[in-house]
Amino acid sequence: MERRRPDQETEDLRVPYVGAPFGLQEAGWRNFYADQDFEVLLGVPECTFDRTITLEYADLECFYARAELNIRRWSFLDWPNDKEDEIGARKSPAIAVELDERDMVLGTTEKADAVIAKARELTAAGHYLVVCHLCTPIVMGEDLNGLAHRLEKISGCTPVSWSQKDRDNLDNFGEFLRRTLGRPGYFDCRPDPSAVNLFHFPERYRKEELTPFLEGIGVKVHAAVFPMMDFPSVERLAGALSQVFCERSSYPVKLKELLEPHGRRIVDVPAPYGLANTRACLERIAQAAGRSKEFKAAWDRRMREIEPAWERMKASASAKRVAFVVSEATLPRLFQVRYGFGAPMATMVAEMGFGLDFLYYDPHGRTVPVPKEAPSSRLHIFRGPWELQELLEKGDFQAVYSDICFDWRVSSSGKARFSSRDFHMGAAGALAAFESLLGACSLPFYQRYASHLRQPSRRIHA
């Protein structure tokens, strides 16, 4: 804990520690990011409802530790909007079995039989049964694969294994994918050069903007897999020549390695955040499918629709500024894809024409150069909590980034807050993000009522 000023009455640590990127441990008072929380959550795959049943076999503690996230409830963290696709969409039905001490001592025969009976009602030939290997059954030595194969014989469903080890090894559903793609004759069909498979494009953007645009220029979307796992789609992967992977901070599966040796073209595209990256992403997909000419005409039409509103907002944004509280570790990440497919926020904000302020933590107060990606930005150094608070209060920026809902540090400084939730993929998403950020900068509420939006004073117990 930093030293307190003699006249300071309240505690220094104004927020609890929030997760940060792996390997990055920021002190709570200057941490405004929740990358680690988002990354961990996004590493656990979800499955579509299409012919898929999930079996979770665990003790009660496991279910508490993996509580269902609902973005419509109050939360300490402002979860990014793209996660809503996975939470709000229809997911596969699940069979949850709670194991207790009796099962651990006497065995799980009764509950295993009950699982078989219930799963038999819900599955049929051509269905997929996802068996989640969680901690307790692994420690007990429970034969979950044997359970899955019993069901396979009874109903004809296809068993799929998943464990936390798969997540940690970035190999989600690896056994299933290797078995399916390695099946004799799987790649014998002649792939369609005008068709593409899409990987790691969030469902909402893919359905509302990406797929309609591609189909409009003659590109066929053959299959789409991840972030939601659609097992029936895997059966169709061999039919498209180009395998399009959206940029991520890390890939939770090894599909590239499985597809590349079989003559399928791997196409890596930038995550479509902001107009420039959206164009680059779509153009690369169109080139892979041989539709470059059609892409140019369609993109020009799209820009004619967007540009009047974009330029009008850009003129307003030129008089506004936004701020990020950063350090040596966090500053570069603002220009990169974060926590899976999270937006490179500073890149998008600069494209919109806002002024950028970086409040930079250096314990020795050393001056550092502004980032080369934003040469016109301003950089302010702080060393302790009171210096950060002074910069927040006296800065001429109107909004500050924080992943923490109702961040006292921001509201008490008279500034509006924006977060990962305000950034979206695609041209329409960039426009919506622009409107949201401009609205935050134009809102006088926080400046007017800053004195009423401070954290209540309380004693600290150390």
BELPE-V81414 format. One record per pair of residues at least 24 apart in sequence whose ideal C-beta (glycine too) atoms are under 10 Angstrom apart, sorted by the first residue. I is the first residue (numbers start at 1). J is the second residue. Records with the same first field share a line. If there is no record, write none. Layout:
I: J ; J
This chain:
1: 27 ; 28 ; 29 ; 385 ; 460 ; 462
2: 27 ; 29 ; 30 ; 363 ; 383 ; 384 ; 385 ; 386
3: 384 ; 385 ; 386
4: 384 ; 385 ; 386 ; 460
5: 384 ; 385 ; 386
7: 386
8: 385 ; 386
9: 457 ; 459
10: 454 ; 455 ; 456 ; 457 ; 458 ; 459 ; 460
11: 385 ; 455 ; 457 ; 458 ; 459 ; 460 ; 461 ; 462
12: 384 ; 385 ; 386 ; 460
13: 385 ; 460 ; 462
14: 385 ; 388 ; 389 ; 407 ; 408 ; 409 ; 412 ; 454 ; 455
15: 76 ; 402 ; 404 ; 407 ; 408 ; 409 ; 455
16: 76 ; 404
18: 76 ; 77 ; 402 ; 403 ; 404
19: 77 ; 339 ; 403
20: 327 ; 329 ; 330 ; 333
21: 249 ; 329 ; 330 ; 333 ; 338 ; 339
22: 250
23: 329
24: 327 ; 329 ; 330 ; 333
25: 329
26: 325 ; 327 ; 329 ; 330 ; 361
27: 327 ; 361 ; 385
29: 361 ; 384 ; 385 ; 388 ; 389 ; 409
30: 325 ; 326 ; 327 ; 330 ; 359 ; 361 ; 382 ; 384 ; 385 ; 388 ; 409
31: 325 ; 327 ; 330 ; 361 ; 402 ; 403 ; 404
32: 323 ; 324 ; 325 ; 326 ; 330 ; 359 ; 400 ; 401 ; 402 ; 403 ; 404 ; 407 ; 409 ; 410 ; 417 ; 419
33: 77 ; 324 ; 325 ; 326 ; 327 ; 329 ; 330 ; 333 ; 334 ; 338 ; 339 ; 401 ; 402 ; 403 ; 404 ; 419 ; 420
34: 76 ; 77 ; 78 ; 79 ; 80 ; 339 ; 402 ; 403 ; 404 ; 419 ; 420
35: 249 ; 330 ; 333 ; 338 ; 339 ; 340 ; 342 ; 403 ; 420
36: 339
37: 76 ; 77 ; 79 ; 339 ; 403
38: 77 ; 79 ; 80 ; 82 ; 83 ; 249 ; 338 ; 339 ; 340 ; 342 ; 403 ; 420
39: 249 ; 250 ; 338 ; 339 ; 340 ; 342
40: 167 ; 339
41: 66 ; 69 ; 77 ; 79 ; 80 ; 83 ; 86 ; 87 ; 339 ; 340
42: 80 ; 82 ; 83 ; 86 ; 167 ; 227 ; 248 ; 249 ; 250 ; 252 ; 339 ; 340 ; 341 ; 342
43: 164 ; 166 ; 167 ; 168 ; 170 ; 172 ; 250 ; 252 ; 339 ; 340
44: 86 ; 132 ; 162 ; 164 ; 167 ; 172 ; 252
45: 86 ; 130 ; 162 ; 166 ; 167 ; 172 ; 173 ; 226 ; 227 ; 228 ; 229 ; 252 ; 253
46: 83 ; 85 ; 86 ; 87 ; 89 ; 91 ; 92 ; 226 ; 227 ; 228 ; 229
47: 86 ; 91 ; 92 ; 93 ; 94 ; 128 ; 130 ; 160 ; 162 ; 173 ; 228 ; 229 ; 230 ; 231
48: 89 ; 90 ; 91 ; 92 ; 128 ; 203 ; 224 ; 225 ; 228 ; 229 ; 230 ; 231 ; 232 ; 233
49: 89 ; 90 ; 91 ; 92 ; 93 ; 228 ; 230
50: 90 ; 92 ; 127 ; 128 ; 228 ; 230 ; 231 ; 232 ; 233
51: 92 ; 123 ; 124 ; 125 ; 126 ; 127 ; 128 ; 157 ; 158 ; 230 ; 231 ; 232
52: 91 ; 92 ; 93 ; 94 ; 123 ; 127 ; 128 ; 129 ; 130 ; 157 ; 158 ; 160 ; 229 ; 230 ; 231 ; 232
53: 92 ; 93 ; 94 ; 95 ; 118 ; 119 ; 121 ; 122 ; 123 ; 127 ; 128 ; 129 ; 130 ; 131 ; 151 ; 155 ; 157 ; 160
54: 91 ; 92 ; 93 ; 94 ; 95 ; 96 ; 128 ; 129 ; 130 ; 131 ; 132 ; 160 ; 162
55: 94 ; 95 ; 96 ; 97 ; 115 ; 118 ; 119 ; 122 ; 123 ; 129 ; 130 ; 131 ; 132 ; 144 ; 147 ; 148 ; 151 ; 159 ; 160 ; 162
56: 94 ; 95 ; 96 ; 97 ; 98 ; 130 ; 131 ; 132 ; 133 ; 134 ; 137 ; 162
57: 95 ; 96 ; 97 ; 98 ; 99 ; 103 ; 108 ; 111 ; 112 ; 115 ; 131 ; 132 ; 133 ; 134 ; 136 ; 137 ; 138 ; 140 ; 142 ; 144 ; 147
58: 96 ; 97 ; 98 ; 99 ; 132 ; 133 ; 134 ; 135 ; 136 ; 137 ; 138
59: 97 ; 98 ; 99 ; 100 ; 101 ; 103 ; 104 ; 134 ; 135 ; 136 ; 137 ; 139 ; 140
60: 98 ; 99 ; 100 ; 136
61: 98 ; 134 ; 135 ; 136
62: 96 ; 98 ; 99 ; 132 ; 134 ; 135 ; 136 ; 137
63: 96 ; 98 ; 134
65: 134 ; 135
66: 132 ; 134 ; 164
71: 421
74: 405 ; 406
75: 404 ; 405
76: 403 ; 404 ; 405 ; 406
77: 402 ; 403 ; 404 ; 405 ; 419 ; 420 ; 421
78: 402 ; 403 ; 404 ; 405 ; 406 ; 407 ; 417 ; 418 ; 419 ; 420 ; 421 ; 422
79: 403 ; 405 ; 419 ; 420 ; 421
80: 202 ; 338 ; 339 ; 340 ; 341 ; 342 ; 343 ; 403 ; 419 ; 420 ; 421 ; 422 ; 423 ; 424
81: 202 ; 204 ; 419 ; 420 ; 421 ; 422 ; 423 ; 424 ; 425 ; 429 ; 432 ; 433
82: 201 ; 202 ; 203 ; 204 ; 205 ; 227 ; 339 ; 340 ; 341 ; 342 ; 343 ; 420 ; 421 ; 423 ; 424 ; 425 ; 429
83: 202 ; 227 ; 339 ; 340 ; 342 ; 420 ; 421
84: 202 ; 203 ; 204 ; 421
85: 201 ; 202 ; 203 ; 204 ; 205 ; 206 ; 207 ; 227 ; 228
86: 202 ; 203 ; 204 ; 227 ; 228
88: 203 ; 204
89: 203 ; 204 ; 228
90: 228
91: 228
92: 122 ; 127 ; 128 ; 129 ; 130 ; 228 ; 229 ; 230 ; 231
93: 122 ; 123
94: 122 ; 130 ; 132
95: 119 ; 121 ; 122 ; 123 ; 129 ; 131
96: 132
97: 137
98: 136
99: 134 ; 136 ; 137 ; 140 ; 142
100: 136
103: 136 ; 137 ; 140 ; 142
104: 136 ; 137 ; 139 ; 140 ; 142
107: 140 ; 142
108: 137 ; 140 ; 142 ; 143 ; 147
112: 142 ; 143 ; 144 ; 146 ; 147 ; 150
113: 147 ; 150
115: 147 ; 150 ; 151
116: 147 ; 150 ; 151 ; 154 ; 155
117: 154
119: 147 ; 148 ; 150 ; 151 ; 154 ; 155 ; 157
120: 150 ; 151 ; 154 ; 155 ; 157
121: 155
122: 155 ; 157
123: 151 ; 152 ; 154 ; 155 ; 156 ; 157 ; 158 ; 159
124: 155 ; 156 ; 157
125: 152 ; 155 ; 156 ; 157 ; 158
126: 155 ; 156 ; 157 ; 158 ; 232 ; 235
127: 151 ; 155 ; 156 ; 157 ; 158 ; 231 ; 232
128: 157 ; 158 ; 159 ; 160 ; 176 ; 229 ; 230 ; 231 ; 232 ; 234
129: 155 ; 157 ; 158 ; 159 ; 160 ; 161 ; 231
130: 158 ; 159 ; 160 ; 161 ; 162 ; 173 ; 176 ; 229 ; 231
131: 159 ; 160 ; 161 ; 162 ; 163
132: 160 ; 161 ; 162 ; 163 ; 164
133: 161 ; 162 ; 163 ; 164 ; 165 ; 166
134: 162 ; 163 ; 164
135: 163 ; 164
137: 163
138: 163 ; 164 ; 165
145: 175
158: 231
160: 229 ; 231
162: 229
166: 252 ; 253
167: 252
168: 252
169: 252 ; 254
170: 250 ; 251 ; 252 ; 253 ; 254
171: 251 ; 252 ; 253 ; 254 ; 257
172: 226 ; 229 ; 251 ; 252 ; 253 ; 254 ; 255
173: 225 ; 226 ; 229 ; 231 ; 234 ; 252 ; 253 ; 254 ; 255
174: 252 ; 253 ; 254 ; 255 ; 257 ; 258
176: 229 ; 231 ; 234
177: 225 ; 229 ; 231 ; 234 ; 237 ; 253 ; 254 ; 255 ; 257 ; 258 ; 259
178: 254 ; 257 ; 258
180: 231 ; 234 ; 235 ; 237 ; 238 ; 258
181: 234 ; 237 ; 238 ; 255 ; 258 ; 259 ; 261 ; 262
182: 258 ; 262
183: 235 ; 238
185: 238
186: 234 ; 235 ; 237 ; 238 ; 262
187: 237 ; 238 ; 259 ; 261 ; 262 ; 263 ; 264
188: 238 ; 262
189: 238 ; 239
190: 238 ; 239 ; 241
191: 222 ; 237 ; 238 ; 239 ; 240 ; 241 ; 242 ; 243 ; 262 ; 263 ; 264 ; 265
192: 220 ; 222 ; 239 ; 240 ; 241 ; 242 ; 289
193: 240 ; 241 ; 242 ; 265 ; 288 ; 289 ; 290
194: 218 ; 219 ; 220 ; 222 ; 240 ; 241 ; 242 ; 288 ; 289 ; 290 ; 291
195: 219 ; 220 ; 221 ; 222 ; 223 ; 236 ; 239 ; 240 ; 241 ; 242 ; 289
196: 220 ; 221 ; 222 ; 223 ; 224 ; 240 ; 241 ; 242 ; 243 ; 244 ; 265 ; 267 ; 285 ; 286 ; 288 ; 289
197: 221 ; 222 ; 223 ; 224 ; 225 ; 233 ; 234 ; 236 ; 237 ; 238 ; 239 ; 240 ; 241 ; 242 ; 243 ; 244 ; 245 ; 255 ; 259 ; 264 ; 267
198: 222 ; 223 ; 224 ; 225 ; 226 ; 233 ; 240 ; 242 ; 243 ; 244 ; 245 ; 246 ; 269 ; 285
199: 223 ; 224 ; 225 ; 226 ; 227 ; 237 ; 243 ; 244 ; 245 ; 246 ; 248 ; 251 ; 253 ; 255 ; 256 ; 259 ; 266 ; 267
200: 224 ; 225 ; 226 ; 227 ; 244 ; 245 ; 246 ; 247 ; 248 ; 251 ; 252 ; 253 ; 255 ; 269 ; 271 ; 340 ; 341
201: 225 ; 226 ; 227 ; 244 ; 245 ; 246 ; 269 ; 271 ; 272 ; 281 ; 341 ; 425 ; 426
202: 226 ; 227 ; 228 ; 246 ; 271 ; 340 ; 341 ; 424 ; 425 ; 426 ; 429
203: 227 ; 228 ; 230
204: 424 ; 425 ; 426 ; 429
205: 246 ; 272 ; 278 ; 341 ; 424 ; 425 ; 426 ; 428 ; 429
206: 246 ; 425 ; 426
208: 425 ; 426 ; 428 ; 429
209: 272 ; 278 ; 282 ; 302 ; 424 ; 425 ; 426 ; 427 ; 428 ; 429
210: 244 ; 246 ; 272 ; 278 ; 281 ; 282 ; 285 ; 425 ; 426
213: 278 ; 282 ; 285 ; 286 ; 295 ; 298 ; 299 ; 302 ; 426 ; 427
214: 244 ; 282 ; 285 ; 286 ; 289 ; 291 ; 294 ; 295 ; 298
216: 291 ; 294 ; 295 ; 298 ; 301 ; 302
217: 282 ; 285 ; 286 ; 289 ; 291 ; 292 ; 293 ; 294 ; 295 ; 296 ; 297 ; 298 ; 299
218: 286 ; 289 ; 290 ; 291 ; 294 ; 295 ; 298
219: 244 ; 282 ; 285 ; 286 ; 288 ; 289 ; 290 ; 291 ; 294 ; 295
220: 289
221: 285
225: 253 ; 255
226: 251 ; 252 ; 253 ; 255 ; 341
227: 252 ; 340 ; 341
229: 253
237: 262 ; 264
238: 262 ; 263 ; 264
240: 264 ; 265 ; 289
241: 265 ; 267 ; 288 ; 289 ; 290
242: 266 ; 267 ; 284 ; 285 ; 287 ; 288 ; 289 ; 290
243: 267 ; 268 ; 288
244: 268 ; 269 ; 281 ; 284 ; 285 ; 288 ; 289
245: 269
246: 270 ; 271 ; 272 ; 281 ; 337 ; 340 ; 341 ; 425
247: 271 ; 272 ; 273 ; 277 ; 281 ; 336 ; 337 ; 341 ; 344
248: 337 ; 338 ; 339 ; 340 ; 341 ; 342
249: 333 ; 336 ; 337 ; 338 ; 339 ; 340 ; 341 ; 342
250: 337 ; 339 ; 340
251: 340
252: 340
265: 289
270: 337 ; 344
271: 336 ; 337 ; 338 ; 340 ; 341 ; 342 ; 343 ; 344 ; 425
272: 341 ; 343 ; 424 ; 425 ; 426 ; 427 ; 429 ; 430
273: 337 ; 341 ; 342 ; 343 ; 344 ; 345 ; 347 ; 348 ; 351 ; 423 ; 424 ; 425 ; 426 ; 429 ; 430 ; 433
274: 343 ; 344 ; 345 ; 347 ; 348 ; 349 ; 350 ; 351 ; 352 ; 423 ; 425 ; 426 ; 427 ; 429 ; 430 ; 433 ; 434
275: 299 ; 302 ; 303 ; 306 ; 307 ; 310 ; 348 ; 351 ; 352 ; 426 ; 427 ; 430 ; 431 ; 434
276: 347 ; 348 ; 351 ; 430
277: 337 ; 343 ; 344 ; 347 ; 348 ; 351 ; 425 ; 426 ; 430
278: 302 ; 425 ; 426 ; 427 ; 428 ; 429 ; 430
279: 303 ; 427
281: 425 ; 426
282: 426 ; 427
299: 427
302: 427 ; 428
303: 427
305: 427 ; 428 ; 431
306: 427 ; 428 ; 430 ; 431 ; 434
309: 431 ; 434 ; 435
310: 351 ; 352 ; 353 ; 427 ; 430 ; 431 ; 434
311: 353
313: 352 ; 353 ; 431 ; 434 ; 435 ; 437 ; 438
314: 351 ; 352 ; 353 ; 354 ; 434 ; 438
315: 353
316: 352 ; 353 ; 354 ; 434 ; 438 ; 441 ; 442
317: 349 ; 352 ; 353 ; 354 ; 355 ; 434 ; 437 ; 438 ; 441 ; 442
318: 352 ; 353 ; 354 ; 355
319: 353 ; 354 ; 355 ; 398 ; 441
320: 352 ; 353 ; 354 ; 355 ; 396 ; 397 ; 398 ; 399 ; 437 ; 438 ; 440 ; 441 ; 442
321: 349 ; 354 ; 355 ; 356 ; 357 ; 377 ; 378 ; 395 ; 396 ; 397 ; 398 ; 399 ; 441
322: 346 ; 349 ; 350 ; 352 ; 354 ; 355 ; 356 ; 357 ; 397 ; 398 ; 399 ; 400 ; 401 ; 415 ; 416 ; 418 ; 437 ; 440 ; 441
323: 355 ; 356 ; 357 ; 358 ; 359 ; 377 ; 378 ; 380 ; 391 ; 392 ; 395 ; 396 ; 397 ; 398 ; 399 ; 400 ; 401 ; 410 ; 413 ; 415
324: 349 ; 356 ; 357 ; 358 ; 359 ; 360 ; 377 ; 397 ; 400 ; 401 ; 402
325: 357 ; 358 ; 359 ; 360 ; 361 ; 380 ; 382 ; 388 ; 391 ; 392 ; 400 ; 401 ; 402 ; 409 ; 410
326: 358 ; 359 ; 360 ; 361 ; 371 ; 379 ; 401
327: 358 ; 359 ; 360 ; 361 ; 362 ; 363
328: 360 ; 361 ; 362 ; 368
329: 361
330: 358 ; 360 ; 361
331: 358 ; 360 ; 361 ; 368 ; 370 ; 371 ; 373 ; 374 ; 379
332: 371 ; 373
334: 358 ; 371 ; 373 ; 374 ; 401
335: 371 ; 372 ; 373 ; 374
336: 373
338: 420 ; 423
339: 403 ; 420
341: 425
342: 420 ; 423
343: 420 ; 422 ; 423 ; 424 ; 425 ; 429 ; 430 ; 433
344: 373 ; 423
345: 401 ; 418 ; 419 ; 420 ; 422 ; 423 ; 433 ; 437
346: 371 ; 373 ; 374 ; 377 ; 401
347: 373 ; 374
348: 422 ; 423 ; 424 ; 429 ; 430 ; 433 ; 434 ; 437
349: 374 ; 377 ; 399 ; 401 ; 418 ; 423 ; 433 ; 434 ; 437
350: 374 ; 375 ; 376 ; 377
351: 430 ; 434
352: 430 ; 431 ; 433 ; 434 ; 437 ; 438
353: 434 ; 438
354: 397 ; 398 ; 399 ; 434 ; 437 ; 438 ; 441
355: 396 ; 397 ; 398
356: 397
357: 391 ; 395 ; 396 ; 397 ; 400
359: 387 ; 388 ; 391 ; 392 ; 395 ; 397 ; 400
360: 391
361: 387 ; 388
385: 409
388: 413
389: 413
393: 450
397: 441
398: 437 ; 438 ; 440 ; 441 ; 442 ; 443 ; 444 ; 446 ; 447
399: 437 ; 438 ; 439 ; 440 ; 441 ; 442 ; 443 ; 446
400: 440 ; 446
406: 453 ; 455
407: 455
408: 453 ; 454 ; 455 ; 456
409: 454 ; 455
410: 446 ; 450 ; 453
411: 445 ; 446 ; 449 ; 450 ; 452 ; 453 ; 454 ; 455
412: 446 ; 450 ; 451 ; 452 ; 453 ; 454 ; 455
413: 446 ; 447 ; 450 ; 453 ; 454
414: 444 ; 445 ; 446 ; 447 ; 448 ; 449 ; 450 ; 451 ; 453
415: 440 ; 441 ; 443 ; 446 ; 447 ; 450
416: 440 ; 441 ; 442 ; 443 ; 444 ; 445 ; 446 ; 447
417: 446
